[in-house]
Amino acid sequence: RGYLDNITAIGPRTVGSPENEVFAVNYLLEQIRRIEKESTDAHKISVDIQRPTGSFSIDFLGGFTSYYANITNVVVKLEPRNGAEHAVLSNCHFDSVPNTPGASDDAVSCAVMLEILNTLSKSSESLQHAVIFLFNGAEENILQASHGFITQHEWAKSIRAFINLEAAGVGGKELVFQTGPENPWLVQAYVVAAKHPFASVVAQEIFQSGIIPADTDFRIYRDFGNVPGIDLAFIENGYIYHTEYDTSDRILTDSIQRAGDNILAVLKYLATSEKLAKSFEYRHGNVVFFDILGLFVLAYPARVGTIMNYITVAIAFFYLSKKVLQPKPRAVHNLKKLLTAFSLTLMSWVCTLVAVLMVAVFVSIIGRALSWYTHFYVSVSLYGTAAAAKLILVHMLAKKFFYKNVNEQHLGDVFFDASLMIWSIALAVMTHMGLCSAFICTLWVAFPLLTKLLIHKEFSQKGATIKFIVMYMLGMFFPYLYMLYLSWTVFEMFTPVMGRSGSEIPPDMVLAGFIVIFTMILSSYFINFIYLVKSTKTTLVTLTTVFVVTLILVCSGIFFPYSSDAANPKPKRVFLQHTSRRFHDLDGKVAKSDSGIWINGFDYNGISHITPHVPEINDTIRTPCEEQAPFCGLPWILPVHFMFRFFKDNVLFSGKGSGYSASALCYMWTRISVPTGPSHMSLYVRPHVGSALSRWSLGDGVPVPSLGGDYFVFYSRGLHAAPWHFWVELTAPEKHSDGIVSLAIAAHYFFGEDQKSPQLYALLERFPNWTFSSGWSCTYDLFVF
């Protein structure tokens, strides 16, 4: 904890700031030298300060190109006294986003790595392979430092596997949410070595689907270094991730100890593993892995899982076909009944999903989105009860009007088989798609089928209801327990994300969708009870009452989305940029200039909850999108424009502002020199109609357009960086009276005396205490050539 407290005491560590490039680096070097002095003779410690310059393109956030200059990496190699040919990498980052202390993201991981380095260096047991500790100084700049290390550092060539330590929340258990690519032996190393395992291939497939707007250094090592690895992240309390509340005192010592125990054990295992030296020889397919309530991890090759899944499907369909064909004269009738129950079950799911999403849309339209953000139980009371009530209602009506005078035990049997059929089809489809998460379907086919076979007689025997229910519940215990455990993990990760996913995605629809899915899963083998019991009216009335009461309370606004509770804050994120803009015409003259404060509410509610506190921010001061300018003439630090509804977020411009100058651009091909500006800049390029950007000196030379068609270049630098030089090549028509290309550059001042103007300070003071307001100054200059 001492390491963590000292790193966060430095303050926000933005790339290019003295706090990041000098104070944090000096502290790390001081601790590393102390550890080196106390190390045993069994080890050799080497330290290197790397300050790489480079460029690459990435398809994250709609796609953009990144350029970095003179950023900082602190690299430590612990190896046997006689050296080592191969190495395992442990990666953390000590930089933070602006205006936050970054305790969980990612100072705590760097603190853990320092302690692991200290522990390993004092051991008399020699390692077989080297362990490289990379304290990287530019991860928050979209993975720049890891790219500089893996593509340019001489030690990178020896790395055969890596462990990346990250955070999507503050403290708690660290989740293994990415592994590979392929290399099942790495997962087995975690399974064998980790003392407190917490891992899920479901989290891996969700994260890699792009649903969560985030990425880690894992991508860089995988894509640019061709190295397999393990990605871990703290996921608890994501509400204060990337805010001023991410302080060291909020991370429990138990969390730090737990992470240290796990990572130390896995690193020691890898550093003494024979497989590390020949890791590429073990690259044979993916792996299915999941922990059982945090007690241990089950892991097996995906190809084994595929075989198991198809065998399970075959057994299930054999069972179902046998049920349908007995007795043979009634085979067609039996099949018709099964397909009818199958169709009714699917119809009930569709009806439920539509009905609950309609409620979510209504709640969003009336301005009550995120009412559950601080009070999660509200989402369960609202959408969970609506889903359960709708499911019961559909089947109640079917039982009353469609299945009149049909034997109840027989109906229960048929609907059990219908659920089994649905899960079997889902298992076959997911397995065919190559999804490792199909193991969940396996659980929902194998356990219920086994239960049914064991208590088959109880379905048809009267007077055995209690015994039947007890045996039925015991048989279903494991899949239901695991699904509840998994749903907790999913909601733990996703609920806070809805507060930082932009204003385009309605969070209530997303969360309602998840709740409906889990309701359908958990109810799938209890639908048959609707047909087995005499009446479900009481249950239906109770659920409906809870839903109606909750909906009324939500509509009344009693559940305020955000919280300023000191012990457990759940703030609204707001970004304010005091912007000066200048728009130049084809002759280089300033055609328009203005300045003002651009305000972005980072969730679906925009700034609707803030305007009562700052009434000057209203519809009358919203500026229109500058259609002729790249990215609407606004100084985006990253190309996240597609995540926001433009008129949901307020833009305030008034008065004249000073701008930023750039050198002239020549026709067709030109070299561009951007004088040394602030540590963070954004370059936007828009070829005019008929023109095309064919090549440039950035990335791999092939320009990558961002979502929407404009080109976005993210630039950052450390200390003492040289002017930024690059060239672009354009093709253009013979007649281009309106110019060939529009080029804009935005400069962002994230720290120092230029960060906040008096006007910005004054506005920030007026924001309510349940907001996290991150503000800085910036400029936007547009040129036409």
C-alpha distance (Angstrom), angle and dihedral (degrees) to the residues before:
residue distance angle dihedral
R1 . . .
G2 3.80 . .
Y3 3.80 90.8 .
L4 3.81 91.1 49.0
D5 3.81 94.4 48.8
N6 3.79 92.3 49.1
I7 3.81 95.3 48.4
T8 3.80 94.0 48.4
A9 3.83 90.8 44.6
I10 3.81 86.8 68.4
G11 3.80 87.6 69.4
P12 3.81 129.9 -137.3
R13 3.80 109.1 -3.5
T14 3.79 106.4 -155.4
V15 3.80 117.5 174.7
G16 3.81 109.8 -93.5
S17 3.80 94.7 23.6
P18 3.82 122.4 116.6
E19 3.81 87.5 -120.6
N20 3.80 91.1 61.6
E21 3.79 103.4 30.9
V22 3.82 99.1 38.1
F23 3.81 116.4 12.8
A24 3.81 98.4 40.8
V25 3.80 92.3 41.4
N26 3.80 92.4 48.9
Y27 3.80 91.1 49.2
L28 3.81 92.2 50.6
L29 3.81 91.9 47.7
E30 3.79 91.0 48.7
Q31 3.80 92.1 53.3
I32 3.80 93.3 43.5
R33 3.82 91.9 51.9
R34 3.80 90.0 49.8
I35 3.81 90.3 50.8
E36 3.80 90.2 47.5
K37 3.80 91.7 54.5
E38 3.81 91.9 52.5
S39 3.82 96.1 44.8
T40 3.81 122.6 114.2
D41 3.79 126.0 -112.4
A42 3.80 90.7 -106.2
H43 3.80 91.0 78.4
K44 3.77 140.9 51.5
I45 3.81 120.3 -149.6
S46 3.80 122.5 -157.8
V47 3.81 124.3 -175.4
D48 3.78 128.7 -162.2
I49 3.80 133.9 178.6
Q50 3.79 109.4 -148.7
R51 3.80 123.1 -166.9
P52 3.80 105.5 -177.7
T53 3.80 130.7 -176.3
G54 3.79 119.6 -157.0
S55 3.78 149.9 125.0
F56 3.80 138.5 -131.3
S57 3.80 141.2 163.2
I58 3.79 124.0 -122.3
D59 3.82 133.5 -174.5
F60 3.80 92.9 -140.9
L61 3.85 118.2 121.0
G62 3.76 94.5 11.3
G63 3.81 94.7 -43.1
F64 3.81 131.1 -69.6
T65 3.79 143.5 161.8
S66 3.79 122.2 -107.3
Y67 3.81 127.3 -151.6
Y68 3.80 123.9 -174.9
A69 3.80 131.8 -178.1
N70 3.79 128.9 -163.5
I71 3.79 96.5 -19.1
T72 3.82 118.4 163.6
N73 3.80 135.3 -107.6
V74 3.79 125.2 175.2
V75 3.81 107.7 -154.9
V76 3.80 126.1 -171.9
K77 3.79 125.6 -174.9
L78 3.80 120.2 -161.2
E79 3.80 110.9 -170.6
P80 3.81 141.5 153.2
R81 3.80 114.5 -76.4
N82 3.81 90.2 -104.8
G83 3.81 93.0 48.7
A84 3.80 131.8 -112.8
E85 3.76 134.3 -113.0
H86 3.80 96.9 -150.5
A87 3.79 132.6 44.7
V88 3.79 144.7 -170.5
L89 3.81 117.3 -140.3
S90 3.80 127.1 -139.1
N91 3.81 113.1 -165.7
C92 3.80 134.1 -165.0
H93 3.81 132.4 151.0
F94 3.79 126.6 -132.0
D95 3.82 97.9 -166.7
S96 3.80 120.1 94.9
V97 3.78 137.0 -160.6
P98 3.83 115.0 -92.2
N99 3.80 119.0 -75.5
T100 3.83 95.5 12.5
P101 3.83 131.7 98.7
G102 3.82 91.3 -138.3
A103 3.81 97.8 -145.4
S104 3.80 96.5 158.2
D105 3.79 95.1 25.9
D106 2.90 92.3 76.6
A107 3.81 122.5 -47.9
V108 3.80 93.0 89.2
S109 3.81 90.6 58.1
C110 3.80 90.9 51.0
A111 3.80 88.8 49.0
V112 3.80 89.9 51.4
M113 3.81 90.5 49.1
L114 3.82 91.9 51.3
E115 3.79 90.0 52.2
I116 3.82 91.5 47.3
L117 3.81 89.9 49.8
N118 3.80 88.6 50.2
T119 3.82 92.9 48.8
L120 3.81 95.6 46.2
S121 3.81 93.1 45.4
K122 3.81 91.9 55.0
S123 3.78 93.5 49.8
S124 3.80 117.0 105.7
E125 3.79 88.9 -150.2
S126 3.80 110.7 98.6
L127 3.79 119.5 -135.0
Q128 3.79 123.0 -127.6
H129 3.81 94.0 -142.8
A130 3.78 135.1 28.3
V131 3.80 122.9 -97.8
I132 3.80 114.0 -145.7
F133 3.80 116.4 -159.5
L134 3.79 112.3 -158.9
F135 3.79 115.3 -165.2
N136 3.78 96.9 -172.2
G137 3.77 121.5 -161.3
A138 3.80 104.2 -158.7
E139 3.80 113.2 45.7
E140 3.79 95.7 119.5
N141 3.80 87.5 59.3
I142 3.79 85.9 73.0
L143 3.79 100.5 -80.1
Q144 3.81 99.1 -50.6
A145 3.81 100.6 141.4
S146 3.79 94.5 50.9
H147 3.82 88.7 51.8
G148 3.80 90.3 51.0
F149 3.79 90.7 50.9
I150 3.80 101.7 43.8
T151 3.82 94.6 43.7
Q152 3.81 100.2 38.9
H153 3.80 114.4 21.5
E154 3.81 116.6 95.7
W155 3.82 92.6 -138.2
A156 3.80 90.9 58.4
K157 3.81 90.6 76.4
S158 3.80 91.2 67.6
I159 3.81 96.4 53.0
R160 3.81 114.7 111.8
A161 3.82 99.8 168.7
F162 3.80 139.0 4.0
I163 3.79 143.7 -157.0
N164 3.79 115.8 -147.1
L165 3.80 118.0 -158.8
E166 3.79 114.8 -154.8
A167 3.79 143.4 149.8
A168 3.79 137.7 -133.8
G169 3.78 91.9 168.8
V170 3.77 141.9 16.2
G171 3.78 115.6 -83.1
G172 3.76 127.3 -46.8
K173 3.78 121.3 106.4
E174 3.80 120.8 -19.5
L175 3.80 111.0 -122.9
V176 3.80 124.5 -147.8
F177 3.80 98.0 -135.9
Q178 3.82 102.3 159.9
T179 3.78 133.6 34.5
G180 3.77 137.7 165.7
P181 2.90 135.7 -18.1
E182 3.79 82.1 -122.0
N183 3.86 111.7 -48.2
P184 3.84 98.6 124.8
W185 3.80 88.9 -171.4
L186 3.81 89.3 74.3
V187 3.78 92.2 59.3
Q188 3.80 89.1 46.2
A189 3.81 88.3 53.6
Y190 3.82 89.3 55.6
V191 3.82 91.1 45.2
V192 3.78 92.4 52.2
A193 3.81 99.0 39.2
A194 3.82 109.1 32.7
K195 3.78 112.6 97.6
H196 3.80 96.1 -161.9
P197 3.82 106.1 28.7
F198 3.80 122.5 -162.8
A199 3.79 113.5 166.5
S200 3.78 139.6 141.5
V201 3.78 133.7 -177.1
V202 3.82 85.3 -161.5
A203 3.82 89.0 64.9
Q204 3.80 88.7 48.1
E205 3.79 94.0 54.3
I206 3.81 92.8 43.6
F207 3.81 92.1 49.9
Q208 3.80 94.8 45.2
S209 3.81 90.7 48.9
G210 3.81 88.5 71.0
I211 3.82 94.9 -121.6
I212 3.80 90.2 125.4
P213 3.84 110.3 62.0
A214 3.79 95.0 -133.2
D215 3.79 142.0 91.8
T216 3.80 139.0 -173.4
D217 3.79 141.7 -151.6
F218 3.81 86.1 -91.7
R219 3.83 87.4 83.6
I220 3.81 92.5 54.9
Y221 3.80 96.1 49.6
R222 3.80 90.3 45.2
D223 3.81 98.6 44.9
F224 3.80 103.3 31.6
G225 3.80 101.2 26.5
N226 3.81 99.2 34.5
V227 3.81 87.5 -138.5
P228 3.83 124.3 142.3
G229 3.77 119.9 -131.3
I230 3.78 153.8 152.8
D231 3.81 123.0 -102.4
L232 3.81 118.0 -154.3
A233 3.79 128.8 -179.3
F234 3.79 139.3 175.8
I235 3.81 105.9 -120.1
E236 3.81 106.1 177.5
N237 3.81 120.9 110.9
G238 3.79 98.3 5.5
Y239 3.81 88.1 171.6
I240 3.81 91.1 89.7
Y241 3.81 97.7 35.8
H242 3.83 109.2 127.3
T243 3.81 92.9 10.8
E244 3.80 136.4 107.8
Y245 3.82 88.1 -98.7
D246 3.81 93.2 67.8
T247 3.80 91.8 103.4
S248 3.79 130.5 150.5
D249 3.82 94.5 -112.2
R250 3.83 90.3 64.8
I251 3.80 92.8 60.9
L252 3.79 110.1 83.8
T253 3.78 118.8 -132.3
D254 3.81 87.7 -126.7
S255 3.81 90.1 61.3
I256 3.80 91.7 51.2
Q257 3.80 91.9 46.7
R258 3.78 92.3 47.5
A259 3.82 92.8 50.2
G260 3.80 90.9 46.1
D261 3.81 92.7 51.0
N262 3.79 92.6 49.8
I263 3.79 99.0 44.0
L264 3.80 94.9 42.6
A265 3.81 90.9 51.2
V266 3.81 93.7 47.8
L267 3.82 93.7 45.5
K268 3.82 91.5 49.8
Y269 3.79 89.8 48.6
L270 3.81 92.6 50.8
A271 3.80 93.7 42.9
T272 3.81 89.7 57.1
S273 3.81 97.3 37.7
E274 3.79 121.6 116.1
K275 3.81 89.0 -150.5
L276 3.80 94.2 62.8
A277 3.80 92.6 71.9
K278 3.80 90.9 53.3
S279 3.80 99.6 32.9
F280 3.81 93.8 140.3
E281 3.81 90.5 59.0
Y282 3.82 89.3 61.9
R283 3.80 95.3 52.9
H284 3.78 98.0 117.0
G285 3.77 114.5 134.2
N286 3.77 139.2 -48.4
V287 3.76 128.8 -63.6
V288 3.80 135.2 -131.1
F289 3.80 111.5 -135.7
F290 3.78 136.6 166.7
D291 3.78 135.5 153.2
I292 3.78 123.9 -122.7
L293 3.80 106.4 -129.2
G294 3.80 89.6 -42.6
L295 3.79 91.6 -65.8
F296 3.80 99.9 104.5
V297 3.80 140.5 -20.8
L298 3.77 127.8 -113.5
A299 3.79 112.5 -151.0
Y300 3.78 132.6 169.6
P301 3.82 136.1 156.3
A302 3.80 114.7 -80.8
R303 3.81 90.8 -124.8
V304 3.82 88.9 58.7
G305 3.79 88.1 48.6
T306 3.81 90.3 51.6
I307 3.81 91.0 54.6
M308 3.81 92.0 46.1
N309 3.80 91.2 48.4
Y310 3.80 94.9 50.7
I311 3.82 91.6 45.9
T312 3.82 89.1 51.5
V313 3.81 90.6 49.3
A314 3.81 90.8 48.7
I315 3.83 92.7 51.0
A316 3.80 91.3 47.6
F317 3.79 93.6 50.5
F318 3.79 90.8 44.6
Y319 3.81 88.3 54.6
L320 3.81 92.3 46.8
S321 3.80 93.9 46.4
K322 3.80 90.3 49.6
K323 3.81 89.7 51.8
V324 3.81 91.2 49.6
L325 3.81 95.3 46.9
Q326 3.81 95.7 50.3
P327 2.95 112.2 120.0
K328 3.81 96.3 18.0
P329 3.81 96.6 -146.2
R330 3.81 88.8 61.0
A331 3.81 96.2 43.2
V332 3.82 94.9 110.3
H333 3.80 91.2 45.4
N334 3.83 91.2 48.7
L335 3.80 91.8 48.6
K336 3.79 90.8 49.8
K337 3.81 91.0 51.8
L338 3.82 91.8 48.5
L339 3.80 93.3 48.5
T340 3.80 90.7 46.5
A341 3.81 91.2 53.0
F342 3.81 89.4 44.5
S343 3.83 91.0 52.3
L344 3.80 92.8 45.2
T345 3.81 91.2 52.0
L346 3.81 92.4 50.2
M347 3.80 90.7 45.1
S348 3.81 90.7 52.0
W349 3.82 89.4 52.5
V350 3.80 93.1 49.4
C351 3.80 92.2 46.5
T352 3.79 90.3 48.5
L353 3.80 93.7 49.2
V354 3.82 92.8 48.2
A355 3.80 93.6 46.0
V356 3.82 95.0 48.4
L357 3.81 93.0 44.5
M358 3.81 88.6 52.3
V359 3.79 88.3 55.9
A360 3.83 89.3 49.2
V361 3.82 91.1 50.2
F362 3.81 90.9 49.6
V363 3.81 91.7 49.7
S364 3.82 90.1 49.3
I365 3.82 94.1 47.4
I366 3.82 93.8 52.6
G367 3.80 90.4 51.7
R368 3.81 99.6 -106.9
A369 3.80 98.5 117.2
L370 3.82 117.4 143.8
S371 3.82 93.5 21.9
W372 3.81 85.7 142.8
Y373 3.83 95.1 50.4
T374 3.79 93.3 100.3
H375 3.82 96.0 21.6
F376 3.81 107.0 46.3
Y377 3.79 92.4 178.5
V378 3.82 87.0 69.4
S379 3.81 90.7 67.3
V380 3.81 91.1 52.0
S381 3.80 92.5 45.8
L382 3.80 91.5 47.8
Y383 3.79 107.7 35.1
G384 3.81 100.2 18.1
T385 3.80 94.4 54.1
A386 3.82 91.2 43.1
A387 3.79 90.6 52.9
A388 3.81 94.7 47.0
A389 3.82 92.4 45.1
K390 3.80 93.2 49.5
L391 3.82 91.8 49.5
I392 3.79 92.1 50.5
L393 3.81 92.5 44.8
V394 3.81 94.1 54.1
H395 3.80 92.6 50.1
M396 3.80 92.8 42.1
L397 3.79 89.6 56.3
A398 3.81 90.9 45.9
K399 3.79 90.9 51.0
K400 3.79 93.1 47.4
F401 3.80 100.9 44.1
F402 3.80 106.7 18.7
Y403 3.79 103.4 34.6
K404 3.80 101.1 41.5
N405 3.81 114.5 163.1
V406 3.83 93.1 0.5
N407 3.80 117.4 141.6
E408 3.83 109.2 -96.6
Q409 3.80 95.5 -143.1
H410 3.78 89.6 50.5
L411 3.81 91.9 50.5
G412 3.80 91.5 49.7
D413 3.78 89.3 51.7
V414 3.82 92.9 50.1
F415 3.81 94.6 48.8
F416 3.80 91.3 47.7
D417 3.80 87.8 55.3
A418 3.82 90.5 47.1
S419 3.82 90.8 55.3
L420 3.79 90.0 46.8
M421 3.80 89.1 51.9
I422 3.83 92.4 50.9
W423 3.79 92.5 50.2
S424 3.81 91.7 46.3
I425 3.81 91.5 52.9
A426 3.82 90.6 46.3
L427 3.81 89.5 50.4
A428 3.80 92.2 51.0
V429 3.82 92.9 47.3
M430 3.82 96.0 46.6
T431 3.80 91.3 46.1
H432 3.79 90.3 50.3
M433 3.82 88.9 51.2
G434 3.80 89.5 54.5
L435 3.81 94.8 -117.6
C436 3.79 113.1 157.2
S437 3.82 88.2 -157.5
A438 3.81 87.0 74.7
F439 3.81 86.5 93.5
I440 3.83 86.5 82.8
C441 3.80 89.5 62.2
T442 3.79 88.8 48.6
L443 3.81 89.1 58.5
W444 3.81 90.4 49.1
V445 3.79 92.1 51.6
A446 3.81 103.2 37.5
F447 3.83 101.2 45.0
P448 3.83 97.5 43.7
L449 3.81 91.4 44.9
L450 3.79 91.7 50.4
T451 3.81 89.7 47.0
K452 3.79 91.8 50.3
L453 3.79 92.7 50.4
L454 3.82 91.8 49.5
I455 3.81 95.9 49.1
H456 3.80 99.8 29.3
K457 3.79 93.7 124.9
E458 3.79 92.0 53.6
F459 3.81 89.8 65.3
S460 3.78 91.5 65.9
Q461 3.80 101.0 33.4
K462 3.77 119.0 93.9
G463 3.77 119.9 -141.2
A464 3.79 93.2 30.6
T465 3.80 96.2 93.3
I466 3.81 98.7 119.5
K467 3.80 92.7 44.6
F468 3.79 90.2 47.3
I469 3.80 93.5 50.1
V470 3.82 92.8 48.3
M471 3.80 93.0 49.1
Y472 3.80 91.4 43.2
M473 3.81 92.4 51.9
L474 3.80 92.2 47.2
G475 3.77 90.9 51.8
M476 3.80 91.8 50.1
F477 3.80 94.2 42.4
F478 3.79 99.5 99.7
P479 3.84 100.5 46.9
Y480 3.80 90.8 44.6
L481 3.80 93.3 46.9
Y482 3.79 91.6 47.9
M483 3.82 92.6 47.0
L484 3.81 91.2 51.4
Y485 3.82 89.4 49.1
L486 3.81 91.2 48.7
S487 3.80 93.2 46.3
W488 3.81 89.7 52.9
T489 3.82 89.4 54.2
V490 3.81 92.8 47.5
F491 3.80 94.2 48.9
E492 3.81 90.5 43.4
M493 3.80 88.1 58.9
F494 3.80 101.7 35.0
T495 3.80 105.5 41.6
P496 3.84 95.5 65.7
V497 3.83 90.4 42.5
M498 3.81 88.8 63.7
G499 3.82 87.8 67.0
R500 3.79 92.5 60.6
S501 3.80 104.8 32.2
G502 3.81 97.9 99.1
S503 3.78 133.2 -108.7
E504 3.81 98.0 -76.2
I505 3.80 99.6 72.6
P506 3.84 115.3 66.2
P507 3.82 101.9 -132.9
D508 3.79 94.0 -158.9
M509 3.80 90.7 59.5
V510 3.80 91.2 49.2
L511 3.80 94.7 48.4
A512 3.81 92.7 40.9
G513 3.80 88.8 52.2
F514 3.80 91.3 52.4
I515 3.80 92.0 47.8
V516 3.82 91.6 49.7
I517 3.80 91.2 49.8
F518 3.80 92.6 51.0
T519 3.81 90.7 44.3
M520 3.81 90.6 53.0
I521 3.79 91.5 47.8
L522 3.79 95.0 47.4
S523 3.81 93.2 44.2
S524 3.81 96.8 44.3
Y525 3.82 95.2 96.9
F526 3.79 94.0 35.8
I527 3.80 96.7 57.9
N528 3.80 86.9 86.5
F529 3.82 89.3 62.1
I530 3.82 88.6 64.7
Y531 3.79 86.0 65.1
L532 3.81 95.1 39.4
V533 3.81 98.2 53.5
K534 3.78 122.7 69.5
S535 3.80 97.7 -125.1
T536 3.82 139.0 4.4
K537 3.80 96.0 -176.7
T538 3.81 94.3 110.1
T539 3.79 92.0 51.3
L540 3.79 91.7 46.3
V541 3.82 93.6 48.5
T542 3.82 91.5 48.3
L543 3.81 93.4 50.0
T544 3.80 92.1 45.4
T545 3.80 92.0 49.6
V546 3.81 92.5 51.2
F547 3.82 90.1 47.6
V548 3.82 95.0 49.0
V549 3.81 93.6 46.1
T550 3.80 91.8 47.9
L551 3.82 92.0 47.3
I552 3.81 91.1 51.5
L553 3.80 91.0 49.5
V554 3.80 91.8 47.5
C555 3.82 91.4 49.4
S556 3.80 89.9 49.7
G557 3.80 90.0 58.0
I558 3.79 95.3 -122.7
F559 3.81 91.4 135.5
F560 3.80 104.2 68.3
P561 3.83 108.5 -160.6
Y562 3.80 99.2 -136.7
S563 3.77 136.1 54.8
S564 3.80 135.6 -158.0
D565 3.79 93.0 -169.4
A566 3.80 105.1 148.3
A567 3.79 92.9 -142.2
N568 3.80 96.2 45.9
P569 3.81 112.4 12.9
K570 3.79 120.8 -175.6
P571 3.79 102.3 -175.3
K572 3.77 131.7 -173.4
R573 3.80 111.5 -117.5
V574 3.80 117.4 -129.5
F575 3.80 127.6 174.5
L576 3.80 121.4 -157.6
Q577 3.80 124.3 -171.4
H578 3.80 120.5 -173.1
T579 3.77 96.7 -146.5
S580 3.79 134.0 -166.5
R581 3.81 114.5 -166.5
R582 3.79 134.3 -168.8
F583 3.80 124.4 -177.3
H584 3.82 115.3 -161.8
D585 3.79 124.7 -160.0
L586 3.81 128.1 -138.0
D587 3.82 90.8 -82.2
G588 3.78 91.8 55.0
K589 3.81 94.2 -108.9
V590 3.79 121.7 135.0
A591 3.82 104.6 -104.0
K592 3.80 94.8 177.2
S593 3.78 138.5 1.9
D594 3.76 133.8 178.3
S595 3.76 142.5 152.5
G596 3.75 138.1 -152.8
I597 3.80 145.4 121.1
W598 3.80 119.1 -64.8
I599 3.80 112.0 -154.0
N600 3.80 125.9 -162.1
G601 3.77 123.7 -174.8
F602 3.80 103.6 -153.2
D603 3.80 97.5 -145.2
Y604 3.78 138.6 53.6
N605 3.81 93.8 -84.7
G606 3.80 91.5 64.7
I607 3.80 106.5 -164.2
S608 3.80 97.4 -42.0
H609 3.81 91.5 119.1
I610 3.81 92.0 49.2
T611 3.81 100.9 51.1
P612 3.84 93.1 77.3
H613 3.80 87.8 60.1
V614 3.82 94.3 44.1
P615 3.84 104.5 29.3
E616 3.81 93.0 177.7
I617 3.79 87.3 74.5
N618 3.79 101.7 80.4
D619 3.78 142.5 125.5
T620 3.80 94.0 -76.8
I621 3.79 94.9 68.7
R622 3.80 98.9 49.0
T623 3.77 112.0 119.6
P624 3.81 121.3 -144.8
C625 3.79 123.5 -114.7
E626 3.81 111.4 -87.9
E627 3.80 94.6 -126.1
Q628 3.80 94.9 -169.5
A629 3.81 92.9 54.7
P630 3.81 127.0 76.7
F631 3.81 112.8 -99.8
C632 3.83 91.9 7.1
G633 3.80 91.3 -65.9
L634 3.80 91.4 -72.0
P635 3.82 126.6 131.7
W636 3.82 101.8 -118.3
I637 3.80 111.2 -179.0
L638 3.83 88.2 -156.4
P639 3.83 130.1 13.7
V640 3.80 95.6 -98.2
H641 3.80 94.2 126.9
F642 3.81 91.1 116.9
M643 3.83 89.7 63.4
F644 3.81 92.9 63.9
R645 3.77 136.8 65.6
F646 3.77 101.9 -132.9
F647 3.79 97.2 -140.7
K648 3.79 91.9 44.1
D649 3.79 88.7 68.5
N650 3.76 122.5 59.8
V651 3.76 125.6 -123.0
L652 3.77 116.9 -167.8
F653 3.79 117.9 -167.9
S654 3.78 126.4 170.6
G655 3.80 136.9 151.3
K656 3.78 130.2 4.6
G657 3.78 123.8 -53.1
S658 3.79 136.1 -164.7
G659 3.77 117.3 -116.7
Y660 3.76 144.9 -159.5
S661 3.80 124.1 -95.2
A662 3.80 129.5 -137.8
S663 3.80 133.0 -175.9
A664 3.80 125.0 -96.7
L665 3.81 123.3 -85.6
C666 3.80 123.9 -138.1
Y667 3.78 129.0 -142.7
M668 3.82 119.7 -83.3
W669 3.81 99.4 -12.6
T670 3.77 129.6 25.7
R671 3.74 145.7 160.1
I672 3.78 114.3 -129.5
S673 3.78 125.4 -156.8
V674 3.78 119.0 -166.1
P675 3.82 110.3 -164.0
T676 3.78 116.1 -128.5
G677 3.80 107.1 -75.3
P678 3.82 132.9 159.5
S679 3.78 121.0 -35.9
H680 3.81 93.2 -98.1
M681 3.79 126.2 49.7
S682 3.79 135.9 158.0
L683 3.79 124.6 -148.0
Y684 3.81 120.2 -158.4
V685 3.80 123.9 -167.8
R686 3.82 126.2 -171.2
P687 3.83 118.2 178.2
H688 3.81 110.5 -149.0
V689 3.80 123.2 -119.0
G690 3.80 108.6 -64.2
S691 3.81 92.9 18.2
A692 3.78 126.8 98.8
L693 3.78 136.2 -166.1
S694 3.80 101.7 -130.1
R695 3.81 105.9 170.4
W696 3.77 142.1 -2.7
S697 3.80 139.7 174.9
L698 3.81 93.6 -109.5
G699 3.80 128.1 97.7
D700 3.79 111.2 -15.8
G701 3.81 91.6 -23.5
V702 3.81 95.4 -96.5
P703 3.83 112.2 107.5
V704 3.81 112.6 -127.1
P705 3.82 115.1 -152.9
S706 3.78 118.9 -141.0
L707 3.78 123.2 -128.8
G708 3.80 104.9 -66.4
G709 3.81 96.5 33.0
D710 3.81 103.6 -87.4
Y711 3.80 120.3 115.5
F712 3.80 118.6 -117.7
V713 3.81 126.3 -162.9
F714 3.80 119.6 -173.6
Y715 3.81 113.2 -154.9
S716 3.79 129.6 -170.5
R717 3.76 135.8 162.1
G718 3.76 141.6 -170.9
L719 3.79 123.1 -141.6
H720 3.80 125.1 -41.5
A721 3.78 96.0 8.7
A722 3.79 119.1 169.5
P723 3.84 121.6 -119.7
W724 3.77 112.9 -73.2
H725 3.80 112.5 -104.3
F726 3.79 124.5 -174.6
W727 3.78 139.6 141.5
V728 3.77 134.9 -137.9
E729 3.79 132.1 -162.3
L730 3.80 121.2 -147.9
T731 3.77 133.6 -175.5
A732 3.79 116.0 -150.5
P733 3.83 141.1 175.6
E734 3.79 119.7 -101.1
K735 3.79 91.8 -109.6
H736 3.77 113.3 54.0
S737 3.78 106.8 151.2
D738 3.82 90.9 156.8
G739 3.79 92.9 50.3
I740 3.78 133.7 -101.4
V741 3.78 103.8 -101.1
S742 3.79 143.2 6.9
L743 3.77 114.9 -138.8
A744 3.80 124.0 -172.6
I745 3.76 132.2 -179.1
A746 3.80 127.4 -162.2
A747 3.79 122.6 -163.3
H748 3.81 119.5 -157.4
Y749 3.80 123.9 -158.7
F750 3.80 105.7 -157.5
F751 3.81 99.2 166.3
G752 3.78 143.9 12.6
E753 3.77 130.7 46.1
D754 3.81 92.6 -44.0
Q755 3.81 93.9 56.7
K756 3.79 99.5 89.0
S757 3.78 130.1 24.9
P758 3.83 121.8 -147.9
Q759 3.81 88.5 -106.0
L760 3.81 91.3 53.0
Y761 3.81 91.8 47.8
A762 3.80 90.2 50.6
L763 3.80 92.9 50.2
L764 3.80 93.7 46.2
E765 3.81 89.7 53.7
R766 3.79 89.8 60.6
F767 3.80 95.9 54.2
P768 3.82 114.8 105.9
N769 3.80 119.9 -103.3
W770 3.82 92.6 -112.8
T771 3.80 90.1 70.0
F772 3.77 130.9 82.9
S773 3.79 102.1 -145.8
S774 3.79 116.2 -167.8
G775 3.79 112.9 -171.5
W776 3.78 138.4 177.5
S777 3.79 141.5 153.7
C778 3.78 124.8 -104.6
T779 3.80 144.0 166.4
Y780 3.81 132.9 -140.0
D781 3.81 122.0 -159.3
L782 3.79 123.9 -178.3
F783 3.81 124.5 -162.4
V784 3.79 129.4 -176.8
F785 3.82 120.3 -152.6
